[in-house]
Amino acid sequence: MIKLEENYQRTIDDRRSFDIRFWQSQGDIAIFEAVTQMLNDYLLIRGKNADESRLQRTVENFQKA
């Protein structure tokens, strides 16, 4: 079962306490998955290849600068 949370407030209010509380309660994995999904959506909208985003690439070369 999916838990759904809603928040209604005026759009001119700059209070982000609901957003902060919500995302902190989700944990790191859920936040990363949400970011990954948003990036994939962005790439698809722009007509780019969303199969291999920059966050999911394998490291090919690593050296000390």
PDBQT receptor file of N, H, CA, C and O in Angstrom, charges set to zero:
ATOM      1  N   MET A   1       0.843  -1.172   0.000  1.00  0.00    +0.000 N 
ATOM      2  CA  MET A   1       0.000   0.000   0.000  1.00  0.00    +0.000 C 
ATOM      3  C   MET A   1       0.895   1.244   0.000  1.00  0.00    +0.000 C 
ATOM      4  O   MET A   1       1.846   1.326   0.777  1.00  0.00    +0.000 OA
ATOM      5  N   ILE A   2       0.595   2.191  -0.855  1.00  0.00    +0.000 N 
ATOM      6  H   ILE A   2      -0.178   2.125  -1.486  1.00  0.00    +0.000 HD
ATOM      7  CA  ILE A   2       1.357   3.429  -0.960  1.00  0.00    +0.000 C 
ATOM      8  C   ILE A   2       0.768   4.465  -0.013  1.00  0.00    +0.000 C 
ATOM      9  O   ILE A   2      -0.441   4.697   0.015  1.00  0.00    +0.000 OA
ATOM     10  N   LYS A   3       1.653   5.079   0.760  1.00  0.00    +0.000 N 
ATOM     11  H   LYS A   3       2.634   4.890   0.737  1.00  0.00    +0.000 HD
ATOM     12  CA  LYS A   3       1.224   6.140   1.660  1.00  0.00    +0.000 C 
ATOM     13  C   LYS A   3       1.285   7.460   0.898  1.00  0.00    +0.000 C 
ATOM     14  O   LYS A   3       2.321   7.806   0.332  1.00  0.00    +0.000 OA
ATOM     15  N   LEU A   4       0.183   8.190   0.883  1.00  0.00    +0.000 N 
ATOM     16  H   LEU A   4      -0.659   7.909   1.343  1.00  0.00    +0.000 HD
ATOM     17  CA  LEU A   4       0.090   9.442   0.149  1.00  0.00    +0.000 C 
ATOM     18  C   LEU A   4      -0.024  10.592   1.130  1.00  0.00    +0.000 C 
ATOM     19  O   LEU A   4      -0.878  10.579   2.016  1.00  0.00    +0.000 OA
ATOM     20  N   GLU A   5       0.843  11.592   0.969  1.00  0.00    +0.000 N 
ATOM     21  H   GLU A   5       1.537  11.602   0.249  1.00  0.00    +0.000 HD
ATOM     22  CA  GLU A   5       0.786  12.784   1.802  1.00  0.00    +0.000 C 
ATOM     23  C   GLU A   5       0.522  13.979   0.916  1.00  0.00    +0.000 C 
ATOM     24  O   GLU A   5       1.097  14.100  -0.165  1.00  0.00    +0.000 OA
ATOM     25  N   GLU A   6      -0.349  14.865   1.373  1.00  0.00    +0.000 N 
ATOM     26  H   GLU A   6      -0.817  14.767   2.251  1.00  0.00    +0.000 HD
ATOM     27  CA  GLU A   6      -0.660  16.071   0.617  1.00  0.00    +0.000 C 
ATOM     28  C   GLU A   6      -0.453  17.282   1.503  1.00  0.00    +0.000 C 
ATOM     29  O   GLU A   6      -0.551  17.215   2.729  1.00  0.00    +0.000 OA
ATOM     30  N   ASN A   7      -0.165  18.381   0.845  1.00  0.00    +0.000 N 
ATOM     31  H   ASN A   7      -0.085  18.435  -0.150  1.00  0.00    +0.000 HD
ATOM     32  CA  ASN A   7       0.017  19.633   1.569  1.00  0.00    +0.000 C 
ATOM     33  C   ASN A   7      -0.623  20.744   0.742  1.00  0.00    +0.000 C 
ATOM     34  O   ASN A   7      -0.326  20.896  -0.443  1.00  0.00    +0.000 OA
ATOM     35  N   TYR A   8      -1.483  21.501   1.362  1.00  0.00    +0.000 N 
ATOM     36  H   TYR A   8      -1.724  21.378   2.325  1.00  0.00    +0.000 HD
ATOM     37  CA  TYR A   8      -2.130  22.631   0.689  1.00  0.00    +0.000 C 
ATOM     38  C   TYR A   8      -1.690  23.914   1.380  1.00  0.00    +0.000 C 
ATOM     39  O   TYR A   8      -1.830  24.060   2.594  1.00  0.00    +0.000 OA
ATOM     40  N   GLN A   9      -1.160  24.834   0.594  1.00  0.00    +0.000 N 
ATOM     41  H   GLN A   9      -1.047  24.716  -0.392  1.00  0.00    +0.000 HD
ATOM     42  CA  GLN A   9      -0.766  26.132   1.139  1.00  0.00    +0.000 C 
ATOM     43  C   GLN A   9      -0.765  27.156   0.018  1.00  0.00    +0.000 C 
ATOM     44  O   GLN A   9      -0.800  26.806  -1.161  1.00  0.00    +0.000 OA
ATOM     45  N   ARG A  10      -0.725  28.392   0.390  1.00  0.00    +0.000 N 
ATOM     46  H   ARG A  10      -0.696  28.676   1.348  1.00  0.00    +0.000 HD
ATOM     47  CA  ARG A  10      -0.686  29.455  -0.610  1.00  0.00    +0.000 C 
ATOM     48  C   ARG A  10       0.654  29.423  -1.318  1.00  0.00    +0.000 C 
ATOM     49  O   ARG A  10       1.687  29.165  -0.700  1.00  0.00    +0.000 OA
ATOM     50  N   THR A  11       0.634  29.686  -2.612  1.00  0.00    +0.000 N 
ATOM     51  H   THR A  11      -0.206  29.896  -3.114  1.00  0.00    +0.000 HD
ATOM     52  CA  THR A  11       1.866  29.602  -3.390  1.00  0.00    +0.000 C 
ATOM     53  C   THR A  11       2.836  30.736  -3.087  1.00  0.00    +0.000 C 
ATOM     54  O   THR A  11       4.019  30.629  -3.410  1.00  0.00    +0.000 OA
ATOM     55  N   ILE A  12       2.370  31.811  -2.481  1.00  0.00    +0.000 N 
ATOM     56  H   ILE A  12       1.409  31.898  -2.218  1.00  0.00    +0.000 HD
ATOM     57  CA  ILE A  12       3.295  32.901  -2.165  1.00  0.00    +0.000 C 
ATOM     58  C   ILE A  12       4.055  32.631  -0.877  1.00  0.00    +0.000 C 
ATOM     59  O   ILE A  12       5.037  33.314  -0.587  1.00  0.00    +0.000 OA
ATOM     60  N   ASP A  13       3.617  31.646  -0.098  1.00  0.00    +0.000 N 
ATOM     61  H   ASP A  13       2.819  31.091  -0.333  1.00  0.00    +0.000 HD
ATOM     62  CA  ASP A  13       4.334  31.315   1.131  1.00  0.00    +0.000 C 
ATOM     63  C   ASP A  13       5.646  30.637   0.777  1.00  0.00    +0.000 C 
ATOM     64  O   ASP A  13       5.697  29.787  -0.113  1.00  0.00    +0.000 OA
ATOM     65  N   ASP A  14       6.701  31.015   1.474  1.00  0.00    +0.000 N 
ATOM     66  H   ASP A  14       6.660  31.705   2.196  1.00  0.00    +0.000 HD
ATOM     67  CA  ASP A  14       8.009  30.452   1.201  1.00  0.00    +0.000 C 
ATOM     68  C   ASP A  14       8.381  29.407   2.260  1.00  0.00    +0.000 C 
ATOM     69  O   ASP A  14       9.561  29.169   2.516  1.00  0.00    +0.000 OA
ATOM     70  N   ARG A  15       7.389  28.801   2.858  1.00  0.00    +0.000 N 
ATOM     71  H   ARG A  15       6.431  28.994   2.650  1.00  0.00    +0.000 HD
ATOM     72  CA  ARG A  15       7.663  27.777   3.863  1.00  0.00    +0.000 C 
ATOM     73  C   ARG A  15       7.829  26.439   3.169  1.00  0.00    +0.000 C 
ATOM     74  O   ARG A  15       6.954  25.995   2.426  1.00  0.00    +0.000 OA
ATOM     75  N   ARG A  16       8.951  25.810   3.419  1.00  0.00    +0.000 N 
ATOM     76  H   ARG A  16       9.662  26.171   4.023  1.00  0.00    +0.000 HD
ATOM     77  CA  ARG A  16       9.231  24.527   2.791  1.00  0.00    +0.000 C 
ATOM     78  C   ARG A  16       9.319  23.425   3.830  1.00  0.00    +0.000 C 
ATOM     79  O   ARG A  16       9.879  22.362   3.560  1.00  0.00    +0.000 OA
ATOM     80  N   SER A  17       8.775  23.662   5.008  1.00  0.00    +0.000 N 
ATOM     81  H   SER A  17       8.320  24.525   5.227  1.00  0.00    +0.000 HD
ATOM     82  CA  SER A  17       8.907  22.690   6.084  1.00  0.00    +0.000 C 
ATOM     83  C   SER A  17       8.264  21.348   5.720  1.00  0.00    +0.000 C 
ATOM     84  O   SER A  17       8.783  20.294   6.088  1.00  0.00    +0.000 OA
ATOM     85  N   PHE A  18       7.133  21.382   4.998  1.00  0.00    +0.000 N 
ATOM     86  H   PHE A  18       6.712  22.238   4.699  1.00  0.00    +0.000 HD
ATOM     87  CA  PHE A  18       6.506  20.128   4.585  1.00  0.00    +0.000 C 
ATOM     88  C   PHE A  18       7.425  19.351   3.664  1.00  0.00    +0.000 C 
ATOM     89  O   PHE A  18       7.613  18.150   3.854  1.00  0.00    +0.000 OA
ATOM     90  N   ASP A  19       8.006  20.013   2.663  1.00  0.00    +0.000 N 
ATOM     91  H   ASP A  19       7.854  20.989   2.508  1.00  0.00    +0.000 HD
ATOM     92  CA  ASP A  19       8.896  19.345   1.714  1.00  0.00    +0.000 C 
ATOM     93  C   ASP A  19      10.116  18.758   2.418  1.00  0.00    +0.000 C 
ATOM     94  O   ASP A  19      10.502  17.617   2.164  1.00  0.00    +0.000 OA
ATOM     95  N   ILE A  20      10.709  19.539   3.294  1.00  0.00    +0.000 N 
ATOM     96  H   ILE A  20      10.396  20.466   3.500  1.00  0.00    +0.000 HD
ATOM     97  CA  ILE A  20      11.897  19.075   4.010  1.00  0.00    +0.000 C 
ATOM     98  C   ILE A  20      11.554  17.881   4.885  1.00  0.00    +0.000 C 
ATOM     99  O   ILE A  20      12.268  16.878   4.873  1.00  0.00    +0.000 OA
ATOM    100  N   ARG A  21      10.483  17.976   5.633  1.00  0.00    +0.000 N 
ATOM    101  H   ARG A  21       9.903  18.790   5.642  1.00  0.00    +0.000 HD
ATOM    102  CA  ARG A  21      10.066  16.880   6.514  1.00  0.00    +0.000 C 
ATOM    103  C   ARG A  21       9.743  15.623   5.701  1.00  0.00    +0.000 C 
ATOM    104  O   ARG A  21      10.120  14.517   6.085  1.00  0.00    +0.000 OA
ATOM    105  N   PHE A  22       9.045  15.799   4.580  1.00  0.00    +0.000 N 
ATOM    106  H   PHE A  22       8.739  16.698   4.267  1.00  0.00    +0.000 HD
ATOM    107  CA  PHE A  22       8.679  14.656   3.741  1.00  0.00    +0.000 C 
ATOM    108  C   PHE A  22       9.913  13.936   3.211  1.00  0.00    +0.000 C 
ATOM    109  O   PHE A  22      10.036  12.722   3.373  1.00  0.00    +0.000 OA
ATOM    110  N   TRP A  23      10.829  14.671   2.579  1.00  0.00    +0.000 N 
ATOM    111  H   TRP A  23      10.729  15.658   2.448  1.00  0.00    +0.000 HD
ATOM    112  CA  TRP A  23      11.983  14.032   1.964  1.00  0.00    +0.000 C 
ATOM    113  C   TRP A  23      12.941  13.462   2.999  1.00  0.00    +0.000 C 
ATOM    114  O   TRP A  23      13.571  12.435   2.743  1.00  0.00    +0.000 OA
ATOM    115  N   GLN A  24      13.069  14.090   4.152  1.00  0.00    +0.000 N 
ATOM    116  H   GLN A  24      12.558  14.923   4.360  1.00  0.00    +0.000 HD
ATOM    117  CA  GLN A  24      13.912  13.521   5.196  1.00  0.00    +0.000 C 
ATOM    118  C   GLN A  24      13.333  12.212   5.715  1.00  0.00    +0.000 C 
ATOM    119  O   GLN A  24      14.082  11.319   6.112  1.00  0.00    +0.000 OA
ATOM    120  N   SER A  25      12.018  12.091   5.716  1.00  0.00    +0.000 N 
ATOM    121  H   SER A  25      11.410  12.816   5.394  1.00  0.00    +0.000 HD
ATOM    122  CA  SER A  25      11.399  10.851   6.187  1.00  0.00    +0.000 C 
ATOM    123  C   SER A  25      11.528   9.728   5.158  1.00  0.00    +0.000 C 
ATOM    124  O   SER A  25      11.385   8.559   5.518  1.00  0.00    +0.000 OA
ATOM    125  N   GLN A  26      11.791  10.045   3.896  1.00  0.00    +0.000 N 
ATOM    126  H   GLN A  26      11.907  10.994   3.604  1.00  0.00    +0.000 HD
ATOM    127  CA  GLN A  26      11.881   9.041   2.837  1.00  0.00    +0.000 C 
ATOM    128  C   GLN A  26      13.203   8.289   2.858  1.00  0.00    +0.000 C 
ATOM    129  O   GLN A  26      13.244   7.109   2.508  1.00  0.00    +0.000 OA
ATOM    130  N   GLY A  27      14.257   8.933   3.251  1.00  0.00    +0.000 N 
ATOM    131  H   GLY A  27      14.223   9.891   3.535  1.00  0.00    +0.000 HD
ATOM    132  CA  GLY A  27      15.564   8.280   3.281  1.00  0.00    +0.000 C 
ATOM    133  C   GLY A  27      16.348   8.500   2.003  1.00  0.00    +0.000 C 
ATOM    134  O   GLY A  27      15.822   8.976   0.997  1.00  0.00    +0.000 OA
ATOM    135  N   ASP A  28      17.617   8.142   2.072  1.00  0.00    +0.000 N 
ATOM    136  H   ASP A  28      18.044   7.756   2.890  1.00  0.00    +0.000 HD
ATOM    137  CA  ASP A  28      18.553   8.405   0.976  1.00  0.00    +0.000 C 
ATOM    138  C   ASP A  28      18.208   7.656  -0.307  1.00  0.00    +0.000 C 
ATOM    139  O   ASP A  28      18.298   8.221  -1.396  1.00  0.00    +0.000 OA
ATOM    140  N   ILE A  29      17.818   6.403  -0.189  1.00  0.00    +0.000 N 
ATOM    141  H   ILE A  29      17.746   5.943   0.697  1.00  0.00    +0.000 HD
ATOM    142  CA  ILE A  29      17.539   5.593  -1.374  1.00  0.00    +0.000 C 
ATOM    143  C   ILE A  29      16.352   6.156  -2.148  1.00  0.00    +0.000 C 
ATOM    144  O   ILE A  29      16.403   6.250  -3.375  1.00  0.00    +0.000 OA
ATOM    145  N   ALA A  30      15.289   6.528  -1.447  1.00  0.00    +0.000 N 
ATOM    146  H   ALA A  30      15.248   6.451  -0.451  1.00  0.00    +0.000 HD
ATOM    147  CA  ALA A  30      14.104   7.083  -2.112  1.00  0.00    +0.000 C 
ATOM    148  C   ALA A  30      14.428   8.415  -2.771  1.00  0.00    +0.000 C 
ATOM    149  O   ALA A  30      13.931   8.702  -3.860  1.00  0.00    +0.000 OA
ATOM    150  N   ILE A  31      15.246   9.224  -2.133  1.00  0.00    +0.000 N 
ATOM    151  H   ILE A  31      15.650   8.991  -1.248  1.00  0.00    +0.000 HD
ATOM    152  CA  ILE A  31      15.637  10.520  -2.708  1.00  0.00    +0.000 C 
ATOM    153  C   ILE A  31      16.444  10.293  -3.985  1.00  0.00    +0.000 C 
ATOM    154  O   ILE A  31      16.202  10.947  -4.999  1.00  0.00    +0.000 OA
ATOM    155  N   PHE A  32      17.392   9.377  -3.936  1.00  0.00    +0.000 N 
ATOM    156  H   PHE A  32      17.589   8.846  -3.112  1.00  0.00    +0.000 HD
ATOM    157  CA  PHE A  32      18.212   9.097  -5.116  1.00  0.00    +0.000 C 
ATOM    158  C   PHE A  32      17.360   8.555  -6.258  1.00  0.00    +0.000 C 
ATOM    159  O   PHE A  32      17.558   8.938  -7.411  1.00  0.00    +0.000 OA
ATOM    160  N   GLU A  33      16.404   7.661  -5.949  1.00  0.00    +0.000 N 
ATOM    161  H   GLU A  33      16.243   7.351  -5.012  1.00  0.00    +0.000 HD
ATOM    162  CA  GLU A  33      15.525   7.127  -6.986  1.00  0.00    +0.000 C 
ATOM    163  C   GLU A  33      14.652   8.225  -7.596  1.00  0.00    +0.000 C 
ATOM    164  O   GLU A  33      14.405   8.216  -8.802  1.00  0.00    +0.000 OA
ATOM    165  N   ALA A  34      14.186   9.163  -6.780  1.00  0.00    +0.000 N 
ATOM    166  H   ALA A  34      14.387   9.169  -5.800  1.00  0.00    +0.000 HD
ATOM    167  CA  ALA A  34      13.374  10.272  -7.292  1.00  0.00    +0.000 C 
ATOM    168  C   ALA A  34      14.204  11.166  -8.212  1.00  0.00    +0.000 C 
ATOM    169  O   ALA A  34      13.727  11.602  -9.260  1.00  0.00    +0.000 OA
ATOM    170  N   VAL A  35      15.437  11.433  -7.819  1.00  0.00    +0.000 N 
ATOM    171  H   VAL A  35      15.824  11.079  -6.968  1.00  0.00    +0.000 HD
ATOM    172  CA  VAL A  35      16.323  12.254  -8.656  1.00  0.00    +0.000 C 
ATOM    173  C   VAL A  35      16.611  11.550  -9.973  1.00  0.00    +0.000 C 
ATOM    174  O   VAL A  35      16.599  12.175 -11.033  1.00  0.00    +0.000 OA
ATOM    175  N   THR A  36      16.871  10.249  -9.905  1.00  0.00    +0.000 N 
ATOM    176  H   THR A  36      16.881   9.742  -9.044  1.00  0.00    +0.000 HD
ATOM    177  CA  THR A  36      17.135   9.477 -11.114  1.00  0.00    +0.000 C 
ATOM    178  C   THR A  36      15.941   9.520 -12.059  1.00  0.00    +0.000 C 
ATOM    179  O   THR A  36      16.114   9.685 -13.267  1.00  0.00    +0.000 OA
ATOM    180  N   GLN A  37      14.737   9.373 -11.525  1.00  0.00    +0.000 N 
ATOM    181  H   GLN A  37      14.596   9.239 -10.544  1.00  0.00    +0.000 HD
ATOM    182  CA  GLN A  37      13.531   9.414 -12.356  1.00  0.00    +0.000 C 
ATOM    183  C   GLN A  37      13.339  10.797 -12.983  1.00  0.00    +0.000 C 
ATOM    184  O   GLN A  37      12.970  10.902 -14.152  1.00  0.00    +0.000 OA
ATOM    185  N   MET A  38      13.589  11.856 -12.207  1.00  0.00    +0.000 N 
ATOM    186  H   MET A  38      13.889  11.770 -11.257  1.00  0.00    +0.000 HD
ATOM    187  CA  MET A  38      13.454  13.207 -12.756  1.00  0.00    +0.000 C 
ATOM    188  C   MET A  38      14.468  13.456 -13.866  1.00  0.00    +0.000 C 
ATOM    189  O   MET A  38      14.142  14.080 -14.876  1.00  0.00    +0.000 OA
ATOM    190  N   LEU A  39      15.701  12.969 -13.686  1.00  0.00    +0.000 N 
ATOM    191  H   LEU A  39      15.966  12.462 -12.865  1.00  0.00    +0.000 HD
ATOM    192  CA  LEU A  39      16.718  13.130 -14.730  1.00  0.00    +0.000 C 
ATOM    193  C   LEU A  39      16.342  12.354 -15.992  1.00  0.00    +0.000 C 
ATOM    194  O   LEU A  39      16.523  12.851 -17.104  1.00  0.00    +0.000 OA
ATOM    195  N   ASN A  40      15.826  11.152 -15.824  1.00  0.00    +0.000 N 
ATOM    196  H   ASN A  40      15.679  10.749 -14.920  1.00  0.00    +0.000 HD
ATOM    197  CA  ASN A  40      15.394  10.376 -16.985  1.00  0.00    +0.000 C 
ATOM    198  C   ASN A  40      14.261  11.077 -17.718  1.00  0.00    +0.000 C 
ATOM    199  O   ASN A  40      14.248  11.121 -18.948  1.00  0.00    +0.000 OA
ATOM    200  N   ASP A  41      13.310  11.623 -16.971  1.00  0.00    +0.000 N 
ATOM    201  H   ASP A  41      13.320  11.587 -15.971  1.00  0.00    +0.000 HD
ATOM    202  CA  ASP A  41      12.212  12.366 -17.601  1.00  0.00    +0.000 C 
ATOM    203  C   ASP A  41      12.739  13.582 -18.351  1.00  0.00    +0.000 C 
ATOM    204  O   ASP A  41      12.304  13.861 -19.468  1.00  0.00    +0.000 OA
ATOM    205  N   TYR A  42      13.669  14.303 -17.745  1.00  0.00    +0.000 N 
ATOM    206  H   TYR A  42      14.022  14.077 -16.837  1.00  0.00    +0.000 HD
ATOM    207  CA  TYR A  42      14.265  15.483 -18.386  1.00  0.00    +0.000 C 
ATOM    208  C   TYR A  42      14.950  15.093 -19.696  1.00  0.00    +0.000 C 
ATOM    209  O   TYR A  42      14.774  15.756 -20.719  1.00  0.00    +0.000 OA
ATOM    210  N   LEU A  43      15.736  14.008 -19.656  1.00  0.00    +0.000 N 
ATOM    211  H   LEU A  43      15.879  13.470 -18.825  1.00  0.00    +0.000 HD
ATOM    212  CA  LEU A  43      16.448  13.580 -20.865  1.00  0.00    +0.000 C 
ATOM    213  C   LEU A  43      15.481  13.146 -21.957  1.00  0.00    +0.000 C 
ATOM    214  O   LEU A  43      15.705  13.433 -23.133  1.00  0.00    +0.000 OA
ATOM    215  N   LEU A  44      14.407  12.457 -21.580  1.00  0.00    +0.000 N 
ATOM    216  H   LEU A  44      14.224  12.224 -20.624  1.00  0.00    +0.000 HD
ATOM    217  CA  LEU A  44      13.420  12.051 -22.574  1.00  0.00    +0.000 C 
ATOM    218  C   LEU A  44      12.724  13.254 -23.205  1.00  0.00    +0.000 C 
ATOM    219  O   LEU A  44      12.483  13.275 -24.412  1.00  0.00    +0.000 OA
ATOM    220  N   ILE A  45      12.402  14.254 -22.387  1.00  0.00    +0.000 N 
ATOM    221  H   ILE A  45      12.598  14.237 -21.406  1.00  0.00    +0.000 HD
ATOM    222  CA  ILE A  45      11.762  15.465 -22.902  1.00  0.00    +0.000 C 
ATOM    223  C   ILE A  45      12.683  16.188 -23.875  1.00  0.00    +0.000 C 
ATOM    224  O   ILE A  45      12.228  16.720 -24.887  1.00  0.00    +0.000 OA
ATOM    225  N   ARG A  46      13.972  16.206 -23.571  1.00  0.00    +0.000 N 
ATOM    226  H   ARG A  46      14.341  15.774 -22.749  1.00  0.00    +0.000 HD
ATOM    227  CA  ARG A  46      14.956  16.871 -24.427  1.00  0.00    +0.000 C 
ATOM    228  C   ARG A  46      15.362  16.032 -25.634  1.00  0.00    +0.000 C 
ATOM    229  O   ARG A  46      16.128  16.495 -26.478  1.00  0.00    +0.000 OA
ATOM    230  N   GLY A  47      14.856  14.799 -25.724  1.00  0.00    +0.000 N 
ATOM    231  H   GLY A  47      14.233  14.423 -25.038  1.00  0.00    +0.000 HD
ATOM    232  CA  GLY A  47      15.174  13.946 -26.860  1.00  0.00    +0.000 C 
ATOM    233  C   GLY A  47      16.541  13.312 -26.781  1.00  0.00    +0.000 C 
ATOM    234  O   GLY A  47      17.107  12.923 -27.802  1.00  0.00    +0.000 OA
ATOM    235  N   LYS A  48      17.078  13.204 -25.583  1.00  0.00    +0.000 N 
ATOM    236  H   LYS A  48      16.618  13.521 -24.754  1.00  0.00    +0.000 HD
ATOM    237  CA  LYS A  48      18.400  12.613 -25.407  1.00  0.00    +0.000 C 
ATOM    238  C   LYS A  48      18.258  11.180 -24.920  1.00  0.00    +0.000 C 
ATOM    239  O   LYS A  48      17.173  10.755 -24.525  1.00  0.00    +0.000 OA
ATOM    240  N   ASN A  49      19.355  10.442 -24.949  1.00  0.00    +0.000 N 
ATOM    241  H   ASN A  49      20.237  10.787 -25.269  1.00  0.00    +0.000 HD
ATOM    242  CA  ASN A  49      19.359   9.050 -24.526  1.00  0.00    +0.000 C 
ATOM    243  C   ASN A  49      19.304   8.975 -23.003  1.00  0.00    +0.000 C 
ATOM    244  O   ASN A  49      20.226   9.416 -22.316  1.00  0.00    +0.000 OA
ATOM    245  N   ALA A  50      18.226   8.416 -22.490  1.00  0.00    +0.000 N 
ATOM    246  H   ALA A  50      17.477   8.058 -23.048  1.00  0.00    +0.000 HD
ATOM    247  CA  ALA A  50      18.053   8.308 -21.039  1.00  0.00    +0.000 C 
ATOM    248  C   ALA A  50      18.495   6.956 -20.512  1.00  0.00    +0.000 C 
ATOM    249  O   ALA A  50      18.351   6.682 -19.321  1.00  0.00    +0.000 OA
ATOM    250  N   ASP A  51      19.034   6.099 -21.385  1.00  0.00    +0.000 N 
ATOM    251  H   ASP A  51      19.152   6.322 -22.353  1.00  0.00    +0.000 HD
ATOM    252  CA  ASP A  51      19.448   4.770 -20.939  1.00  0.00    +0.000 C 
ATOM    253  C   ASP A  51      20.664   4.815 -20.023  1.00  0.00    +0.000 C 
ATOM    254  O   ASP A  51      20.804   3.964 -19.144  1.00  0.00    +0.000 OA
ATOM    255  N   GLU A  52      21.533   5.783 -20.212  1.00  0.00    +0.000 N 
ATOM    256  H   GLU A  52      21.418   6.474 -20.926  1.00  0.00    +0.000 HD
ATOM    257  CA  GLU A  52      22.746   5.843 -19.419  1.00  0.00    +0.000 C 
ATOM    258  C   GLU A  52      22.991   7.287 -18.986  1.00  0.00    +0.000 C 
ATOM    259  O   GLU A  52      23.720   8.033 -19.639  1.00  0.00    +0.000 OA
ATOM    260  N   SER A  53      22.377   7.654 -17.890  1.00  0.00    +0.000 N 
ATOM    261  H   SER A  53      21.785   7.048 -17.360  1.00  0.00    +0.000 HD
ATOM    262  CA  SER A  53      22.588   9.015 -17.398  1.00  0.00    +0.000 C 
ATOM    263  C   SER A  53      23.964   9.120 -16.751  1.00  0.00    +0.000 C 
ATOM    264  O   SER A  53      24.607   8.106 -16.480  1.00  0.00    +0.000 OA
ATOM    265  N   ARG A  54      24.401  10.314 -16.512  1.00  0.00    +0.000 N 
ATOM    266  H   ARG A  54      23.878  11.138 -16.732  1.00  0.00    +0.000 HD
ATOM    267  CA  ARG A  54      25.730  10.537 -15.957  1.00  0.00    +0.000 C 
ATOM    268  C   ARG A  54      25.868   9.964 -14.560  1.00  0.00    +0.000 C 
ATOM    269  O   ARG A  54      26.975   9.617 -14.149  1.00  0.00    +0.000 OA
ATOM    270  N   LEU A  55      24.762   9.853 -13.813  1.00  0.00    +0.000 N 
ATOM    271  H   LEU A  55      23.863  10.135 -14.147  1.00  0.00    +0.000 HD
ATOM    272  CA  LEU A  55      24.834   9.322 -12.454  1.00  0.00    +0.000 C 
ATOM    273  C   LEU A  55      24.984   7.803 -12.438  1.00  0.00    +0.000 C 
ATOM    274  O   LEU A  55      25.366   7.241 -11.411  1.00  0.00    +0.000 OA
ATOM    275  N   GLN A  56      24.697   7.134 -13.534  1.00  0.00    +0.000 N 
ATOM    276  H   GLN A  56      24.387   7.590 -14.368  1.00  0.00    +0.000 HD
ATOM    277  CA  GLN A  56      24.734   5.677 -13.548  1.00  0.00    +0.000 C 
ATOM    278  C   GLN A  56      25.881   5.108 -14.370  1.00  0.00    +0.000 C 
ATOM    279  O   GLN A  56      25.940   3.894 -14.565  1.00  0.00    +0.000 OA
ATOM    280  N   ARG A  57      26.763   5.914 -14.842  1.00  0.00    +0.000 N 
ATOM    281  H   ARG A  57      26.715   6.901 -14.683  1.00  0.00    +0.000 HD
ATOM    282  CA  ARG A  57      27.855   5.418 -15.669  1.00  0.00    +0.000 C 
ATOM    283  C   ARG A  57      28.889   4.682 -14.815  1.00  0.00    +0.000 C 
ATOM    284  O   ARG A  57      29.065   4.967 -13.630  1.00  0.00    +0.000 OA
ATOM    285  N   THR A  58      29.552   3.745 -15.446  1.00  0.00    +0.000 N 
ATOM    286  H   THR A  58      29.409   3.514 -16.408  1.00  0.00    +0.000 HD
ATOM    287  CA  THR A  58      30.636   3.020 -14.804  1.00  0.00    +0.000 C 
ATOM    288  C   THR A  58      31.911   3.849 -14.918  1.00  0.00    +0.000 C 
ATOM    289  O   THR A  58      32.170   4.467 -15.951  1.00  0.00    +0.000 OA
ATOM    290  N   VAL A  59      32.698   3.854 -13.854  1.00  0.00    +0.000 N 
ATOM    291  H   VAL A  59      32.487   3.352 -13.016  1.00  0.00    +0.000 HD
ATOM    292  CA  VAL A  59      33.966   4.588 -13.877  1.00  0.00    +0.000 C 
ATOM    293  C   VAL A  59      34.926   3.861 -14.784  1.00  0.00    +0.000 C 
ATOM    294  O   VAL A  59      35.184   2.671 -14.599  1.00  0.00    +0.000 OA
ATOM    295  N   GLU A  60      35.461   4.574 -15.772  1.00  0.00    +0.000 N 
ATOM    296  H   GLU A  60      35.251   5.540 -15.922  1.00  0.00    +0.000 HD
ATOM    297  CA  GLU A  60      36.398   3.970 -16.708  1.00  0.00    +0.000 C 
ATOM    298  C   GLU A  60      37.832   4.372 -16.412  1.00  0.00    +0.000 C 
ATOM    299  O   GLU A  60      38.759   3.608 -16.680  1.00  0.00    +0.000 OA
ATOM    300  N   ASN A  61      38.020   5.554 -15.867  1.00  0.00    +0.000 N 
ATOM    301  H   ASN A  61      37.266   6.175 -15.649  1.00  0.00    +0.000 HD
ATOM    302  CA  ASN A  61      39.374   6.031 -15.616  1.00  0.00    +0.000 C 
ATOM    303  C   ASN A  61      39.352   6.879 -14.361  1.00  0.00    +0.000 C 
ATOM    304  O   ASN A  61      38.518   7.772 -14.217  1.00  0.00    +0.000 OA
ATOM    305  N   PHE A  62      40.265   6.598 -13.461  1.00  0.00    +0.000 N 
ATOM    306  H   PHE A  62      40.943   5.872 -13.577  1.00  0.00    +0.000 HD
ATOM    307  CA  PHE A  62      40.340   7.361 -12.216  1.00  0.00    +0.000 C 
ATOM    308  C   PHE A  62      41.809   7.618 -11.934  1.00  0.00    +0.000 C 
ATOM    309  O   PHE A  62      42.607   6.685 -11.854  1.00  0.00    +0.000 OA
ATOM    310  N   GLN A  63      42.159   8.879 -11.786  1.00  0.00    +0.000 N 
ATOM    311  H   GLN A  63      41.510   9.638 -11.851  1.00  0.00    +0.000 HD
ATOM    312  CA  GLN A  63      43.541   9.209 -11.501  1.00  0.00    +0.000 C 
ATOM    313  C   GLN A  63      43.620  10.428 -10.605  1.00  0.00    +0.000 C 
ATOM    314  O   GLN A  63      42.693  11.237 -10.542  1.00  0.00    +0.000 OA
ATOM    315  N   LYS A  64      44.725  10.544  -9.922  1.00  0.00    +0.000 N 
ATOM    316  H   LYS A  64      45.478   9.887  -9.973  1.00  0.00    +0.000 HD
ATOM    317  CA  LYS A  64      44.954  11.672  -9.029  1.00  0.00    +0.000 C 
ATOM    318  C   LYS A  64      45.331  12.896  -9.849  1.00  0.00    +0.000 C 
ATOM    319  O   LYS A  64      46.170  12.818 -10.746  1.00  0.00    +0.000 OA
ATOM    320  N   ALA A  65      44.708  14.025  -9.538  1.00  0.00    +0.000 N 
ATOM    321  H   ALA A  65      44.026  14.089  -8.809  1.00  0.00    +0.000 HD
ATOM    322  CA  ALA A  65      44.957  15.256 -10.291  1.00  0.00    +0.000 C 
ATOM    323  C   ALA A  65      46.251  15.910  -9.883  1.00  0.00    +0.000 C 
ATOM    324  O   ALA A  65      46.609  16.958 -10.422  1.00  0.00    +0.000 OA
TER     325      ALA A  65
